[in-house]
Structure formats: structure tokens, C-alpha cells
Amino acid sequence: MGRKWMMGVGALVVATAGLAAWAGGLWGWKRYEGRINALEVDLSQPAAYVVTPSLSALPRDLVKAPVLRDLLTADFAFYYEEHEDRLGLSGALRRIAFEHDPSLSDQLLALALDEPSEVALWADAKGAPRHWALAMTRGALAKALQGLATVATKDQQLTVIGELKTSSWSLEGLPVYALQLSSRRTLALVSQGNRVVVLSDPGLLFSSKRVADPQATEVIAGLISGDSGAQGVWRRYFGLGEPGPQHTLVAGADLLSLGYQQFFPALQAFRLELMPGGGPLSSAVRYRPASGAAAASAGPWSSLPGQAAACSMLQVDWAQTRHLIADTARAAEAPVAAASVAPATDPTQRNTQAAALRRMADVFDGAAGVCWYERSQLHTPLWVAHAKGDAPSAQVLEDFAHWLLPASAEVQVGDGPAVSARIRAPYGALRGPEGASYQLRMARVGDWWVFSPDAELVEQAQATLDRRYPSVADSLSSPDHTLLVVSPGPLAALIKRETLAVITPQQTGFRQALETHGLPRLASLGQWPASQAVLQGKPDAQGWQALSWQPLKAVQP
């Protein structure tokens, strides 16, 4: 009886283990569903790109660079040296070499990380660039990887997960390997000739049914081909030439703008370069105003109050904006859409609001700008835009405000013209018997429209335009070519206050980590002088233009 019981338990354990292994493999593929998190990842269009003479040296060189050495600590370099993916890859290679192929060793890992490489990155569902692909030319490594077929037939951690087939590059059955580092991380590897490509997970290439995506296949096939043009698909996307001896880091506008690219249509990418060893940093922007977008000018800087924490020029395409508002106005007039698009349900009121929308579509032109101030909040910046034509009537402004704002908003229209509204909201700076609220204001002052959820900033802008308060332009040496203004001291203070304000008493661990690591870095940032980012010279054929960081002039308020 005891023997049978033990045999039954053993069989149950084996069956459970087999079921777990099957479920784990199934879940590992199901979570990919082909294109990562349904984000429609296009392997030919990265969100960020790194080309470096040595991946392993890059973190240490960044720590040594000016400015970055005050923001990054030695822990930054150690983090990448001790990262679980690197340790997992090292451990997997050790085990495979020990059990199957002594030629696969840690030296292959060093070969992969200590030589020139290109890395492309894509954002995940949270907007962080966690998906990546690594491309490199490695004779020894590629040769070793091409010998993995024998190992993959008898190893649980290394398997063949599919094949690349494309007539464009005459690929017929090129194996793709999966190397499982842990239950949370599986790499995909493919090589041909002396070229190697590593993907952060198979979902960048395969669907949950292990069917290769045709577009992704074409990109990978080009990267591993012997065609230098096809290998440069990422460099070509960002308008870069052949790699040089320096580290080059590029971030696309979508990643930089956190999804608000509509406000920065002219900014396509930002590039940072430094030499090995941590030499001086150089920066450039790929800056191409969209058709119809206004060119940069000194105007917005003259209308924005001085003493700002950070400011940016905005290249708004007002023609596109007018089309959008016109579509919204038509939707507001439609009885079916009225309940979801406009607060008003009465047909006459809907038509009145639609007319106000069309009138407001014609009040802007030229460049615009935005500033954040230490005395306000991160989510209540000040916006300015150049005015066009005659000012709308007070009634048009009121109808527009009633369409834009919730029915509970207390709207007031005054001379100027100007409209103010008090809106109850959890994080509003104003406190009263009914809870927190915002006092927003939109006003036309001379040739400018000024708006902020913080009415005091609009009043400050009015004083600036009346020359009763200094403007941002007063501190600029080159206002016509300035894209960005940063005052690290006020900016660090603003970020610190806003960050601490949203941490609840229950988040003690997070607060402790912030006070230990984050706040000292903010304090270091705050020591740097206020600067302006100024465009230098003319853009090259690909739109890249050098940036010069210049100190602001001291201005007494």
C-alpha cells in the first residue's frame, strides 16, 4: 500500500511538472500575441537608438560625462554590470558550454558587449523603452551561434522557435533560437554570416502561434544580410551617417514628448554624443517644422514671465488645429453626438456653441510657448500663443467656455476679452469648504492669448506684456533661435515638491527610496546654472542641427 501510494504521488508530481512546463511555455507565448502588447511595434522605426563602440563601457562613460556625472552615480554603471538579464545570459552560456559546447563561454558574452554594437528600443505599454533589439557584426560569435542547432535539439533552455523565410533576401529556413534566461525573460537570437541580431523577446518577431510577422522578418533579414544599406535601417530612420568612434544616443520625439508630440511637431529627435572615456557632451536636434507650422521667433519669449523653471517653444500647426475644431463643431451640431461631444442638449445651444468653436478656430497664428514655474504646479503651466484678427466677443468666449468645461464650472467672462472659471478637482491648489479646485483663466492681452489652469500665472503674463515684470526674453542672448530654457534650481524644487505631494503615508518604502536616491540627485541638478538651448548654424540634409547650451543673463525682477 505504501509503495503504491508513493508511486502515485511520484506520478502526480511528474504530471504536475509536465503540465506546469506546458502551461509555462504556452503562457510565455500567449503574453506576446505577436506585436508586443498590441502596440503595433514597427522594427524599422525605433523610439530610441544607441550606437556605441562598446556597450559595456557606455554606462561608465556616461557617469563620467559633464552634467550626467551629477545626475548619475556609480550605482548606474554597477546596475548594468549586475543586471539580471546580463547575469542570466552569463549563467545560461556557462551551463550550455559545460553540458554541450565548450566553445560557448563567458568570452562570447564579452565579445558581444565589448565591441561596436547598435541597439534599437521601443516603448512598452507604460511608455518606457523596455523592448530592444541588438545588431552587431561578430565573426566568432556568429560562427558559434550558427553551431547552436545541435545544442538546441537536446537543451531545455535553448530551443529553435521558428524560421525566417523571405524571398527578398533569399532566406529559406534560417533558424531563430530562443534562450530562456528566467520565467520572465526569453531572448530571441538569429545569425547569418558574420551578423548577429538579438531580440529582447520573441514577441517582437513571432505571434503567439509562432508565426513570424512579415514586416518584422524583412527588417531582421536586412539586419543580418551582407547589404550595408539594409543593415543601416535604424540609422537611416533617424537620418544618421555611418557610426564613428563616439557613443551616440538618440531619442525620438514620441519618446521625449511622452505622447504629446502634437505640441512639438517640429522636433523629430534629440541626439547626444560623447567620446569613450567620458569626454565632453555634444547635442543636436532633428528639427523640421511641419508644413504650416510657424517658425521659431522671439515673440513668445517676450510674453512669458521671467524666473521660469523651464520653458519650451511650441511649433503648432494652426491649420491642422482649425480642421480639428471644425470637425468638433460639426459633431456638436449633430443631435446624435450632442450628448457625448457637447454639454448642451438644446439644439439652439448646441448650434451656438458650434459657432463659438468655429470663431475660436481663427483666433491663433504664429509661434506659441509654454512655461512651468516653481510657484505653481507641474500640471498647471502657462501657455501663450500669438493672436490673429479681431478679438472674439464676450458671448463667443462664454459659449466656448461652456462647451469646453464641465457643467459644474463657475464661468465668468470679463473685458479684455477674458474668461475665468473655477473647477473643483482633487489636486487643485486652491482649498475651500467644498474641497480643492483650480482657478483657470484665458485672456487676450495685446497680440497674445494667454492661458493657464493657474489664474495667477495669467495675471503675471499680463504684467509682463505691460512691461511691469521682466520676461524670459530679457535673460536670453539669442531669443530668435532659442528652443528651450531651463533653470535647474527652480525646476528641481518644483519636481521635489510635486513628487512629495503625491506620495501617500502608506508608501513608506517608496518615500525612503526617493529620499535616499532621488532627492540627492535633484539637489545636484539644482546646482547647475540656468541655460538656454540655442540652434547653431544651419541644419544638415537630414534636418540635424547642433545645439549650444548658453547661460542665461541675470535679470532683476
Summary of the structure (lengths in Angstrom):
residues: 557
radius of gyration: 28.6
end to end distance: 92.6
largest distance: 97.8
contacts: 1765
relative contact order: 0.09
helix: 40%
strand: 26%
